[in-house]
Amino acid sequence: MTSEVVIMNRRAIALAADSAVTVTSVQNGRRESKYFKGANKVFELSNHSSVAIMIFNMADVHSVPWEIIIKSYRAHLGKRAFSTLVH
């Protein structure tokens, strides 16, 4: 279970998440779960704008980890910035 916290006011936002992750896979027809400490769950979406993403639950899209997708987008974005965010 992931624990995420957001504290915000009119001037700032603070994001925090635990760092534990459980990975479940099937080996020889049996489900196996492994527990890891130190996983990253909070990422900067841009190196030049204050936008962040927190990850929980499914940590991949079509077997590609969200971490790779976010870092790839951040590199693709470069120094570009947008005046608004659309959700």
PDB file of N, CA, C and O in Angstrom:
ATOM      1  N   MET A   1       0.838  -1.168   0.000  1.00  0.00           N
ATOM      2  CA  MET A   1       0.000   0.000   0.000  1.00  0.00           C
ATOM      3  C   MET A   1       0.888   1.239   0.000  1.00  0.00           C
ATOM      4  O   MET A   1       1.838   1.336   0.778  1.00  0.00           O
ATOM      5  N   THR A   2       0.573   2.171  -0.870  1.00  0.00           N
ATOM      6  CA  THR A   2       1.324   3.419  -0.959  1.00  0.00           C
ATOM      7  C   THR A   2       0.672   4.477  -0.090  1.00  0.00           C
ATOM      8  O   THR A   2      -0.552   4.573  -0.003  1.00  0.00           O
ATOM      9  N   SER A   3       1.512   5.260   0.544  1.00  0.00           N
ATOM     10  CA  SER A   3       1.042   6.392   1.330  1.00  0.00           C
ATOM     11  C   SER A   3       1.585   7.662   0.686  1.00  0.00           C
ATOM     12  O   SER A   3       2.798   7.830   0.554  1.00  0.00           O
ATOM     13  N   GLU A   4       0.682   8.558   0.285  1.00  0.00           N
ATOM     14  CA  GLU A   4       1.071   9.824  -0.326  1.00  0.00           C
ATOM     15  C   GLU A   4       0.421  10.969   0.439  1.00  0.00           C
ATOM     16  O   GLU A   4      -0.719  10.862   0.891  1.00  0.00           O
ATOM     17  N   VAL A   5       1.159  12.066   0.577  1.00  0.00           N
ATOM     18  CA  VAL A   5       0.671  13.226   1.313  1.00  0.00           C
ATOM     19  C   VAL A   5       0.928  14.476   0.483  1.00  0.00           C
ATOM     20  O   VAL A   5       2.005  14.643  -0.089  1.00  0.00           O
ATOM     21  N   VAL A   6      -0.064  15.345   0.422  1.00  0.00           N
ATOM     22  CA  VAL A   6       0.077  16.646  -0.220  1.00  0.00           C
ATOM     23  C   VAL A   6      -0.352  17.699   0.788  1.00  0.00           C
ATOM     24  O   VAL A   6      -1.454  17.641   1.333  1.00  0.00           O
ATOM     25  N   ILE A   7       0.528  18.657   1.030  1.00  0.00           N
ATOM     26  CA  ILE A   7       0.211  19.803   1.883  1.00  0.00           C
ATOM     27  C   ILE A   7       0.332  21.033   1.004  1.00  0.00           C
ATOM     28  O   ILE A   7       1.365  21.261   0.374  1.00  0.00           O
ATOM     29  N   MET A   8      -0.739  21.831   0.968  1.00  0.00           N
ATOM     30  CA  MET A   8      -0.691  22.992   0.102  1.00  0.00           C
ATOM     31  C   MET A   8      -1.382  24.201   0.718  1.00  0.00           C
ATOM     32  O   MET A   8      -2.309  24.084   1.520  1.00  0.00           O
ATOM     33  N   ASN A   9      -0.892  25.363   0.308  1.00  0.00           N
ATOM     34  CA  ASN A   9      -1.546  26.619   0.649  1.00  0.00           C
ATOM     35  C   ASN A   9      -1.485  27.502  -0.594  1.00  0.00           C
ATOM     36  O   ASN A   9      -1.197  27.005  -1.683  1.00  0.00           O
ATOM     37  N   ARG A  10      -1.743  28.764  -0.459  1.00  0.00           N
ATOM     38  CA  ARG A  10      -1.775  29.647  -1.635  1.00  0.00           C
ATOM     39  C   ARG A  10      -0.402  29.890  -2.239  1.00  0.00           C
ATOM     40  O   ARG A  10      -0.312  30.332  -3.384  1.00  0.00           O
ATOM     41  N   ARG A  11       0.657  29.619  -1.515  1.00  0.00           N
ATOM     42  CA  ARG A  11       2.007  29.938  -1.990  1.00  0.00           C
ATOM     43  C   ARG A  11       2.854  28.726  -2.361  1.00  0.00           C
ATOM     44  O   ARG A  11       3.819  28.856  -3.115  1.00  0.00           O
ATOM     45  N   ALA A  12       2.508  27.551  -1.844  1.00  0.00           N
ATOM     46  CA  ALA A  12       3.385  26.399  -2.087  1.00  0.00           C
ATOM     47  C   ALA A  12       2.632  25.081  -1.933  1.00  0.00           C
ATOM     48  O   ALA A  12       1.541  25.020  -1.366  1.00  0.00           O
ATOM     49  N   ILE A  13       3.254  24.037  -2.456  1.00  0.00           N
ATOM     50  CA  ILE A  13       2.758  22.664  -2.312  1.00  0.00           C
ATOM     51  C   ILE A  13       3.947  21.790  -1.930  1.00  0.00           C
ATOM     52  O   ILE A  13       5.033  21.924  -2.493  1.00  0.00           O
ATOM     53  N   ALA A  14       3.733  20.896  -0.971  1.00  0.00           N
ATOM     54  CA  ALA A  14       4.758  19.912  -0.599  1.00  0.00           C
ATOM     55  C   ALA A  14       4.187  18.522  -0.868  1.00  0.00           C
ATOM     56  O   ALA A  14       3.076  18.211  -0.440  1.00  0.00           O
ATOM     57  N   LEU A  15       4.943  17.693  -1.572  1.00  0.00           N
ATOM     58  CA  LEU A  15       4.537  16.326  -1.893  1.00  0.00           C
ATOM     59  C   LEU A  15       5.453  15.347  -1.180  1.00  0.00           C
ATOM     60  O   LEU A  15       6.658  15.575  -1.070  1.00  0.00           O
ATOM     61  N   ALA A  16       4.872  14.256  -0.698  1.00  0.00           N
ATOM     62  CA  ALA A  16       5.672  13.205  -0.059  1.00  0.00           C
ATOM     63  C   ALA A  16       5.018  11.859  -0.302  1.00  0.00           C
ATOM     64  O   ALA A  16       3.795  11.762  -0.407  1.00  0.00           O
ATOM     65  N   ALA A  17       5.835  10.824  -0.392  1.00  0.00           N
ATOM     66  CA  ALA A  17       5.339   9.457  -0.557  1.00  0.00           C
ATOM     67  C   ALA A  17       6.305   8.511   0.129  1.00  0.00           C
ATOM     68  O   ALA A  17       7.497   8.795   0.245  1.00  0.00           O
ATOM     69  N   ASP A  18       5.776   7.377   0.585  1.00  0.00           N
ATOM     70  CA  ASP A  18       6.656   6.363   1.160  1.00  0.00           C
ATOM     71  C   ASP A  18       7.537   5.792   0.053  1.00  0.00           C
ATOM     72  O   ASP A  18       7.312   6.078  -1.123  1.00  0.00           O
ATOM     73  N   SER A  19       8.534   4.991   0.412  1.00  0.00           N
ATOM     74  CA  SER A  19       9.466   4.488  -0.600  1.00  0.00           C
ATOM     75  C   SER A  19       9.445   2.968  -0.748  1.00  0.00           C
ATOM     76  O   SER A  19      10.317   2.401  -1.406  1.00  0.00           O
ATOM     77  N   ALA A  20       8.469   2.311  -0.149  1.00  0.00           N
ATOM     78  CA  ALA A  20       8.389   0.846  -0.244  1.00  0.00           C
ATOM     79  C   ALA A  20       7.532   0.439  -1.443  1.00  0.00           C
ATOM     80  O   ALA A  20       6.574   1.126  -1.794  1.00  0.00           O
ATOM     81  N   VAL A  21       7.890  -0.685  -2.064  1.00  0.00           N
ATOM     82  CA  VAL A  21       7.116  -1.190  -3.196  1.00  0.00           C
ATOM     83  C   VAL A  21       7.123  -2.720  -3.163  1.00  0.00           C
ATOM     84  O   VAL A  21       8.120  -3.346  -2.802  1.00  0.00           O
ATOM     85  N   THR A  22       5.989  -3.304  -3.548  1.00  0.00           N
ATOM     86  CA  THR A  22       5.876  -4.757  -3.666  1.00  0.00           C
ATOM     87  C   THR A  22       5.659  -5.091  -5.136  1.00  0.00           C
ATOM     88  O   THR A  22       4.759  -4.549  -5.777  1.00  0.00           O
ATOM     89  N   VAL A  23       6.484  -5.983  -5.663  1.00  0.00           N
ATOM     90  CA  VAL A  23       6.378  -6.408  -7.051  1.00  0.00           C
ATOM     91  C   VAL A  23       5.938  -7.862  -7.078  1.00  0.00           C
ATOM     92  O   VAL A  23       6.570  -8.718  -6.459  1.00  0.00           O
ATOM     93  N   THR A  24       4.848  -8.144  -7.801  1.00  0.00           N
ATOM     94  CA  THR A  24       4.331  -9.505  -7.904  1.00  0.00           C
ATOM     95  C   THR A  24       4.538 -10.007  -9.327  1.00  0.00           C
ATOM     96  O   THR A  24       4.232  -9.307 -10.292  1.00  0.00           O
ATOM     97  N   SER A  25       5.061 -11.222  -9.449  1.00  0.00           N
ATOM     98  CA  SER A  25       5.265 -11.830 -10.757  1.00  0.00           C
ATOM     99  C   SER A  25       4.870 -13.294 -10.685  1.00  0.00           C
ATOM    100  O   SER A  25       4.643 -13.833  -9.601  1.00  0.00           O
ATOM    101  N   VAL A  26       4.791 -13.930 -11.837  1.00  0.00           N
ATOM    102  CA  VAL A  26       4.467 -15.361 -11.911  1.00  0.00           C
ATOM    103  C   VAL A  26       5.723 -16.096 -12.360  1.00  0.00           C
ATOM    104  O   VAL A  26       6.255 -15.831 -13.438  1.00  0.00           O
ATOM    105  N   GLN A  27       6.190 -17.016 -11.530  1.00  0.00           N
ATOM    106  CA  GLN A  27       7.362 -17.828 -11.830  1.00  0.00           C
ATOM    107  C   GLN A  27       6.971 -19.303 -11.764  1.00  0.00           C
ATOM    108  O   GLN A  27       6.544 -19.785 -10.715  1.00  0.00           O
ATOM    109  N   ASN A  28       7.112 -20.014 -12.868  1.00  0.00           N
ATOM    110  CA  ASN A  28       6.769 -21.444 -12.928  1.00  0.00           C
ATOM    111  C   ASN A  28       5.336 -21.690 -12.471  1.00  0.00           C
ATOM    112  O   ASN A  28       5.065 -22.662 -11.766  1.00  0.00           O
ATOM    113  N   GLY A  29       4.413 -20.808 -12.874  1.00  0.00           N
ATOM    114  CA  GLY A  29       3.011 -20.976 -12.548  1.00  0.00           C
ATOM    115  C   GLY A  29       2.622 -20.548 -11.135  1.00  0.00           C
ATOM    116  O   GLY A  29       1.465 -20.700 -10.744  1.00  0.00           O
ATOM    117  N   ARG A  30       3.566 -20.019 -10.369  1.00  0.00           N
ATOM    118  CA  ARG A  30       3.282 -19.588  -8.996  1.00  0.00           C
ATOM    119  C   ARG A  30       3.494 -18.086  -8.870  1.00  0.00           C
ATOM    120  O   ARG A  30       4.435 -17.528  -9.434  1.00  0.00           O
ATOM    121  N   ARG A  31       2.595 -17.437  -8.115  1.00  0.00           N
ATOM    122  CA  ARG A  31       2.759 -16.008  -7.850  1.00  0.00           C
ATOM    123  C   ARG A  31       3.828 -15.798  -6.798  1.00  0.00           C
ATOM    124  O   ARG A  31       3.825 -16.442  -5.749  1.00  0.00           O
ATOM    125  N   GLU A  32       4.739 -14.889  -7.092  1.00  0.00           N
ATOM    126  CA  GLU A  32       5.781 -14.539  -6.134  1.00  0.00           C
ATOM    127  C   GLU A  32       5.785 -13.037  -5.929  1.00  0.00           C
ATOM    128  O   GLU A  32       5.726 -12.269  -6.889  1.00  0.00           O
ATOM    129  N   SER A  33       5.855 -12.623  -4.681  1.00  0.00           N
ATOM    130  CA  SER A  33       5.908 -11.204  -4.347  1.00  0.00           C
ATOM    131  C   SER A  33       7.258 -10.874  -3.731  1.00  0.00           C
ATOM    132  O   SER A  33       7.775 -11.611  -2.892  1.00  0.00           O
ATOM    133  N   LYS A  34       7.815  -9.749  -4.165  1.00  0.00           N
ATOM    134  CA  LYS A  34       9.080  -9.274  -3.609  1.00  0.00           C
ATOM    135  C   LYS A  34       8.868  -7.862  -3.094  1.00  0.00           C
ATOM    136  O   LYS A  34       8.170  -7.061  -3.716  1.00  0.00           O
ATOM    137  N   TYR A  35       9.471  -7.563  -1.963  1.00  0.00           N
ATOM    138  CA  TYR A  35       9.349  -6.267  -1.313  1.00  0.00           C
ATOM    139  C   TYR A  35      10.662  -5.522  -1.453  1.00  0.00           C
ATOM    140  O   TYR A  35      11.726  -6.084  -1.193  1.00  0.00           O
ATOM    141  N   PHE A  36      10.598  -4.267  -1.859  1.00  0.00           N
ATOM    142  CA  PHE A  36      11.799  -3.453  -2.032  1.00  0.00           C
ATOM    143  C   PHE A  36      11.658  -2.150  -1.256  1.00  0.00           C
ATOM    144  O   PHE A  36      10.572  -1.575  -1.177  1.00  0.00           O
ATOM    145  N   LYS A  37      12.753  -1.699  -0.693  1.00  0.00           N
ATOM    146  CA  LYS A  37      12.804  -0.383  -0.062  1.00  0.00           C
ATOM    147  C   LYS A  37      13.486   0.574  -1.025  1.00  0.00           C
ATOM    148  O   LYS A  37      14.345   0.156  -1.802  1.00  0.00           O
ATOM    149  N   GLY A  38      13.127   1.828  -0.989  1.00  0.00           N
ATOM    150  CA  GLY A  38      13.846   2.831  -1.754  1.00  0.00           C
ATOM    151  C   GLY A  38      13.321   3.119  -3.140  1.00  0.00           C
ATOM    152  O   GLY A  38      14.071   3.637  -3.967  1.00  0.00           O
ATOM    153  N   ALA A  39      12.070   2.810  -3.437  1.00  0.00           N
ATOM    154  CA  ALA A  39      11.515   3.126  -4.753  1.00  0.00           C
ATOM    155  C   ALA A  39      11.143   4.609  -4.823  1.00  0.00           C
ATOM    156  O   ALA A  39      10.703   5.192  -3.832  1.00  0.00           O
ATOM    157  N   ASN A  40      11.321   5.210  -5.994  1.00  0.00           N
ATOM    158  CA  ASN A  40      10.921   6.602  -6.203  1.00  0.00           C
ATOM    159  C   ASN A  40       9.466   6.649  -6.631  1.00  0.00           C
ATOM    160  O   ASN A  40       9.059   5.926  -7.540  1.00  0.00           O
ATOM    161  N   LYS A  41       8.681   7.498  -5.980  1.00  0.00           N
ATOM    162  CA  LYS A  41       7.268   7.648  -6.325  1.00  0.00           C
ATOM    163  C   LYS A  41       6.895   9.095  -6.622  1.00  0.00           C
ATOM    164  O   LYS A  41       5.767   9.363  -7.036  1.00  0.00           O
ATOM    165  N   VAL A  42       7.809  10.023  -6.420  1.00  0.00           N
ATOM    166  CA  VAL A  42       7.576  11.439  -6.708  1.00  0.00           C
ATOM    167  C   VAL A  42       8.609  11.881  -7.741  1.00  0.00           C
ATOM    168  O   VAL A  42       9.810  11.698  -7.542  1.00  0.00           O
ATOM    169  N   PHE A  43       8.136  12.467  -8.850  1.00  0.00           N
ATOM    170  CA  PHE A  43       9.020  12.850  -9.948  1.00  0.00           C
ATOM    171  C   PHE A  43       8.722  14.262 -10.422  1.00  0.00           C
ATOM    172  O   PHE A  43       7.567  14.688 -10.420  1.00  0.00           O
ATOM    173  N   GLU A  44       9.758  14.994 -10.828  1.00  0.00           N
ATOM    174  CA  GLU A  44       9.585  16.282 -11.490  1.00  0.00           C
ATOM    175  C   GLU A  44       9.209  16.018 -12.946  1.00  0.00           C
ATOM    176  O   GLU A  44       9.865  15.233 -13.631  1.00  0.00           O
ATOM    177  N   LEU A  45       8.164  16.668 -13.409  1.00  0.00           N
ATOM    178  CA  LEU A  45       7.768  16.514 -14.808  1.00  0.00           C
ATOM    179  C   LEU A  45       8.628  17.386 -15.720  1.00  0.00           C
ATOM    180  O   LEU A  45       8.808  17.079 -16.898  1.00  0.00           O
ATOM    181  N   SER A  46       9.155  18.470 -15.166  1.00  0.00           N
ATOM    182  CA  SER A  46       9.971  19.402 -15.941  1.00  0.00           C
ATOM    183  C   SER A  46      11.166  19.842 -15.111  1.00  0.00           C
ATOM    184  O   SER A  46      11.070  19.977 -13.892  1.00  0.00           O
ATOM    185  N   ASN A  47      12.284  20.064 -15.775  1.00  0.00           N
ATOM    186  CA  ASN A  47      13.460  20.609 -15.089  1.00  0.00           C
ATOM    187  C   ASN A  47      13.380  22.122 -14.946  1.00  0.00           C
ATOM    188  O   ASN A  47      14.182  22.720 -14.228  1.00  0.00           O
ATOM    189  N   HIS A  48      12.412  22.751 -15.628  1.00  0.00           N
ATOM    190  CA  HIS A  48      12.352  24.207 -15.674  1.00  0.00           C
ATOM    191  C   HIS A  48      11.045  24.791 -15.142  1.00  0.00           C
ATOM    192  O   HIS A  48      10.927  26.011 -15.028  1.00  0.00           O
ATOM    193  N   SER A  49      10.081  23.971 -14.821  1.00  0.00           N
ATOM    194  CA  SER A  49       8.807  24.429 -14.263  1.00  0.00           C
ATOM    195  C   SER A  49       8.489  23.598 -13.031  1.00  0.00           C
ATOM    196  O   SER A  49       8.941  22.459 -12.914  1.00  0.00           O
ATOM    197  N   SER A  50       7.730  24.150 -12.134  1.00  0.00           N
ATOM    198  CA  SER A  50       7.408  23.458 -10.879  1.00  0.00           C
ATOM    199  C   SER A  50       6.178  22.582 -11.033  1.00  0.00           C
ATOM    200  O   SER A  50       5.087  22.938 -10.589  1.00  0.00           O
ATOM    201  N   VAL A  51       6.365  21.430 -11.670  1.00  0.00           N
ATOM    202  CA  VAL A  51       5.285  20.462 -11.857  1.00  0.00           C
ATOM    203  C   VAL A  51       5.825  19.092 -11.460  1.00  0.00           C
ATOM    204  O   VAL A  51       6.903  18.687 -11.895  1.00  0.00           O
ATOM    205  N   ALA A  52       5.064  18.387 -10.629  1.00  0.00           N
ATOM    206  CA  ALA A  52       5.513  17.069 -10.164  1.00  0.00           C
ATOM    207  C   ALA A  52       4.403  16.036 -10.345  1.00  0.00           C
ATOM    208  O   ALA A  52       3.233  16.378 -10.515  1.00  0.00           O
ATOM    209  N   ILE A  53       4.797  14.776 -10.303  1.00  0.00           N
ATOM    210  CA  ILE A  53       3.874  13.648 -10.441  1.00  0.00           C
ATOM    211  C   ILE A  53       4.171  12.656  -9.325  1.00  0.00           C
ATOM    212  O   ILE A  53       5.331  12.387  -9.013  1.00  0.00           O
ATOM    213  N   MET A  54       3.108  12.112  -8.724  1.00  0.00           N
ATOM    214  CA  MET A  54       3.265  11.034  -7.748  1.00  0.00           C
ATOM    215  C   MET A  54       2.645   9.773  -8.339  1.00  0.00           C
ATOM    216  O   MET A  54       1.587   9.823  -8.966  1.00  0.00           O
ATOM    217  N   ILE A  55       3.318   8.641  -8.132  1.00  0.00           N
ATOM    218  CA  ILE A  55       2.879   7.357  -8.685  1.00  0.00           C
ATOM    219  C   ILE A  55       2.399   6.447  -7.558  1.00  0.00           C
ATOM    220  O   ILE A  55       2.998   6.395  -6.484  1.00  0.00           O
ATOM    221  N   PHE A  56       1.310   5.732  -7.823  1.00  0.00           N
ATOM    222  CA  PHE A  56       0.853   4.687  -6.909  1.00  0.00           C
ATOM    223  C   PHE A  56       0.186   3.587  -7.731  1.00  0.00           C
ATOM    224  O   PHE A  56      -0.092   3.777  -8.915  1.00  0.00           O
ATOM    225  N   ASN A  57      -0.069   2.449  -7.112  1.00  0.00           N
ATOM    226  CA  ASN A  57      -0.737   1.309  -7.742  1.00  0.00           C
ATOM    227  C   ASN A  57       0.069   0.784  -8.923  1.00  0.00           C
ATOM    228  O   ASN A  57       1.234   0.430  -8.744  1.00  0.00           O
ATOM    229  N   MET A  58      -0.497   0.721 -10.110  1.00  0.00           N
ATOM    230  CA  MET A  58       0.197   0.145 -11.260  1.00  0.00           C
ATOM    231  C   MET A  58       1.356   1.055 -11.659  1.00  0.00           C
ATOM    232  O   MET A  58       1.141   2.208 -12.032  1.00  0.00           O
ATOM    233  N   ALA A  59       2.566   0.548 -11.584  1.00  0.00           N
ATOM    234  CA  ALA A  59       3.752   1.362 -11.826  1.00  0.00           C
ATOM    235  C   ALA A  59       4.255   1.248 -13.258  1.00  0.00           C
ATOM    236  O   ALA A  59       5.401   1.595 -13.543  1.00  0.00           O
ATOM    237  N   ASP A  60       3.394   0.759 -14.172  1.00  0.00           N
ATOM    238  CA  ASP A  60       3.823   0.657 -15.561  1.00  0.00           C
ATOM    239  C   ASP A  60       2.639   0.804 -16.502  1.00  0.00           C
ATOM    240  O   ASP A  60       1.482   0.663 -16.108  1.00  0.00           O
ATOM    241  N   VAL A  61       2.961   1.090 -17.749  1.00  0.00           N
ATOM    242  CA  VAL A  61       1.981   1.138 -18.831  1.00  0.00           C
ATOM    243  C   VAL A  61       2.492   0.221 -19.921  1.00  0.00           C
ATOM    244  O   VAL A  61       3.541   0.488 -20.508  1.00  0.00           O
ATOM    245  N   HIS A  62       1.776  -0.854 -20.205  1.00  0.00           N
ATOM    246  CA  HIS A  62       2.202  -1.843 -21.194  1.00  0.00           C
ATOM    247  C   HIS A  62       3.621  -2.318 -20.923  1.00  0.00           C
ATOM    248  O   HIS A  62       4.435  -2.419 -21.841  1.00  0.00           O
ATOM    249  N   SER A  63       3.914  -2.607 -19.667  1.00  0.00           N
ATOM    250  CA  SER A  63       5.200  -3.119 -19.195  1.00  0.00           C
ATOM    251  C   SER A  63       6.340  -2.097 -19.247  1.00  0.00           C
ATOM    252  O   SER A  63       7.500  -2.467 -19.064  1.00  0.00           O
ATOM    253  N   VAL A  64       6.035  -0.829 -19.490  1.00  0.00           N
ATOM    254  CA  VAL A  64       7.047   0.234 -19.435  1.00  0.00           C
ATOM    255  C   VAL A  64       6.836   0.990 -18.122  1.00  0.00           C
ATOM    256  O   VAL A  64       5.756   1.540 -17.905  1.00  0.00           O
ATOM    257  N   PRO A  65       7.837   1.032 -17.243  1.00  0.00           N
ATOM    258  CA  PRO A  65       7.681   1.710 -15.961  1.00  0.00           C
ATOM    259  C   PRO A  65       7.372   3.198 -16.131  1.00  0.00           C
ATOM    260  O   PRO A  65       7.929   3.859 -17.007  1.00  0.00           O
ATOM    261  N   TRP A  66       6.474   3.721 -15.280  1.00  0.00           N
ATOM    262  CA  TRP A  66       6.132   5.143 -15.307  1.00  0.00           C
ATOM    263  C   TRP A  66       7.382   6.009 -15.172  1.00  0.00           C
ATOM    264  O   TRP A  66       7.471   7.068 -15.793  1.00  0.00           O
ATOM    265  N   GLU A  67       8.330   5.575 -14.380  1.00  0.00           N
ATOM    266  CA  GLU A  67       9.570   6.340 -14.191  1.00  0.00           C
ATOM    267  C   GLU A  67      10.252   6.612 -15.530  1.00  0.00           C
ATOM    268  O   GLU A  67      10.720   7.725 -15.768  1.00  0.00           O
ATOM    269  N   ILE A  68      10.314   5.622 -16.394  1.00  0.00           N
ATOM    270  CA  ILE A  68      10.934   5.770 -17.714  1.00  0.00           C
ATOM    271  C   ILE A  68      10.117   6.717 -18.580  1.00  0.00           C
ATOM    272  O   ILE A  68      10.682   7.563 -19.274  1.00  0.00           O
ATOM    273  N   ILE A  69       8.790   6.586 -18.547  1.00  0.00           N
ATOM    274  CA  ILE A  69       7.917   7.448 -19.342  1.00  0.00           C
ATOM    275  C   ILE A  69       8.066   8.906 -18.915  1.00  0.00           C
ATOM    276  O   ILE A  69       8.181   9.792 -19.762  1.00  0.00           O
ATOM    277  N   ILE A  70       8.064   9.157 -17.615  1.00  0.00           N
ATOM    278  CA  ILE A  70       8.179  10.524 -17.098  1.00  0.00           C
ATOM    279  C   ILE A  70       9.537  11.125 -17.446  1.00  0.00           C
ATOM    280  O   ILE A  70       9.611  12.264 -17.908  1.00  0.00           O
ATOM    281  N   LYS A  71      10.600  10.375 -17.230  1.00  0.00           N
ATOM    282  CA  LYS A  71      11.940  10.894 -17.531  1.00  0.00           C
ATOM    283  C   LYS A  71      12.124  11.131 -19.027  1.00  0.00           C
ATOM    284  O   LYS A  71      12.794  12.084 -19.422  1.00  0.00           O
ATOM    285  N   SER A  72      11.541  10.282 -19.857  1.00  0.00           N
ATOM    286  CA  SER A  72      11.617  10.462 -21.301  1.00  0.00           C
ATOM    287  C   SER A  72      10.860  11.723 -21.724  1.00  0.00           C
ATOM    288  O   SER A  72      11.345  12.490 -22.556  1.00  0.00           O
ATOM    289  N   TYR A  73       9.673  11.935 -21.152  1.00  0.00           N
ATOM    290  CA  TYR A  73       8.911  13.141 -21.465  1.00  0.00           C
ATOM    291  C   TYR A  73       9.659  14.391 -21.004  1.00  0.00           C
ATOM    292  O   TYR A  73       9.695  15.395 -21.715  1.00  0.00           O
ATOM    293  N   ARG A  74      10.252  14.328 -19.818  1.00  0.00           N
ATOM    294  CA  ARG A  74      11.013  15.463 -19.293  1.00  0.00           C
ATOM    295  C   ARG A  74      12.162  15.820 -20.238  1.00  0.00           C
ATOM    296  O   ARG A  74      12.410  17.000 -20.489  1.00  0.00           O
ATOM    297  N   ALA A  75      12.856  14.823 -20.759  1.00  0.00           N
ATOM    298  CA  ALA A  75      13.938  15.069 -21.711  1.00  0.00           C
ATOM    299  C   ALA A  75      13.390  15.643 -23.021  1.00  0.00           C
ATOM    300  O   ALA A  75      13.980  16.553 -23.603  1.00  0.00           O
ATOM    301  N   HIS A  76      12.261  15.104 -23.477  1.00  0.00           N
ATOM    302  CA  HIS A  76      11.616  15.588 -24.707  1.00  0.00           C
ATOM    303  C   HIS A  76      11.156  17.033 -24.548  1.00  0.00           C
ATOM    304  O   HIS A  76      11.257  17.822 -25.487  1.00  0.00           O
ATOM    305  N   LEU A  77      10.657  17.383 -23.377  1.00  0.00           N
ATOM    306  CA  LEU A  77      10.155  18.733 -23.103  1.00  0.00           C
ATOM    307  C   LEU A  77      11.271  19.765 -23.150  1.00  0.00           C
ATOM    308  O   LEU A  77      11.061  20.893 -23.594  1.00  0.00           O
ATOM    309  N   GLY A  78      12.454  19.380 -22.693  1.00  0.00           N
ATOM    310  CA  GLY A  78      13.598  20.300 -22.702  1.00  0.00           C
ATOM    311  C   GLY A  78      13.304  21.552 -21.896  1.00  0.00           C
ATOM    312  O   GLY A  78      12.838  21.465 -20.761  1.00  0.00           O
ATOM    313  N   LYS A  79      13.575  22.727 -22.477  1.00  0.00           N
ATOM    314  CA  LYS A  79      13.360  23.996 -21.778  1.00  0.00           C
ATOM    315  C   LYS A  79      11.983  24.591 -22.067  1.00  0.00           C
ATOM    316  O   LYS A  79      11.672  25.681 -21.587  1.00  0.00           O
ATOM    317  N   ARG A  80      11.158  23.895 -22.839  1.00  0.00           N
ATOM    318  CA  ARG A  80       9.827  24.410 -23.130  1.00  0.00           C
ATOM    319  C   ARG A  80       8.980  24.467 -21.859  1.00  0.00           C
ATOM    320  O   ARG A  80       9.130  23.636 -20.963  1.00  0.00           O
ATOM    321  N   ALA A  81       8.106  25.440 -21.793  1.00  0.00           N
ATOM    322  CA  ALA A  81       7.185  25.594 -20.671  1.00  0.00           C
ATOM    323  C   ALA A  81       5.842  26.044 -21.208  1.00  0.00           C
ATOM    324  O   ALA A  81       5.765  26.633 -22.287  1.00  0.00           O
ATOM    325  N   PHE A  82       4.790  25.772 -20.464  1.00  0.00           N
ATOM    326  CA  PHE A  82       3.438  26.139 -20.848  1.00  0.00           C
ATOM    327  C   PHE A  82       2.867  27.079 -19.802  1.00  0.00           C
ATOM    328  O   PHE A  82       3.196  26.970 -18.620  1.00  0.00           O
ATOM    329  N   SER A  83       2.014  28.002 -20.226  1.00  0.00           N
ATOM    330  CA  SER A  83       1.469  28.995 -19.283  1.00  0.00           C
ATOM    331  C   SER A  83       0.378  28.418 -18.394  1.00  0.00           C
ATOM    332  O   SER A  83       0.091  28.977 -17.336  1.00  0.00           O
ATOM    333  N   THR A  84      -0.238  27.306 -18.801  1.00  0.00           N
ATOM    334  CA  THR A  84      -1.297  26.683 -17.990  1.00  0.00           C
ATOM    335  C   THR A  84      -1.143  25.172 -18.016  1.00  0.00           C
ATOM    336  O   THR A  84      -0.445  24.617 -18.864  1.00  0.00           O
ATOM    337  N   LEU A  85      -1.809  24.514 -17.068  1.00  0.00           N
ATOM    338  CA  LEU A  85      -1.899  23.059 -17.033  1.00  0.00           C
ATOM    339  C   LEU A  85      -3.335  22.655 -17.289  1.00  0.00           C
ATOM    340  O   LEU A  85      -4.257  23.268 -16.752  1.00  0.00           O
ATOM    341  N   VAL A  86      -3.535  21.645 -18.090  1.00  0.00           N
ATOM    342  CA  VAL A  86      -4.879  21.130 -18.383  1.00  0.00           C
ATOM    343  C   VAL A  86      -4.978  19.748 -17.746  1.00  0.00           C
ATOM    344  O   VAL A  86      -4.086  18.919 -17.930  1.00  0.00           O
ATOM    345  N   HIS A  87      -6.040  19.493 -17.007  1.00  0.00           N
ATOM    346  CA  HIS A  87      -6.209  18.170 -16.392  1.00  0.00           C
ATOM    347  C   HIS A  87      -7.312  17.404 -17.043  1.00  0.00           C
ATOM    348  O   HIS A  87      -7.592  16.271 -16.652  1.00  0.00           O
TER     349      HIS A  87
END
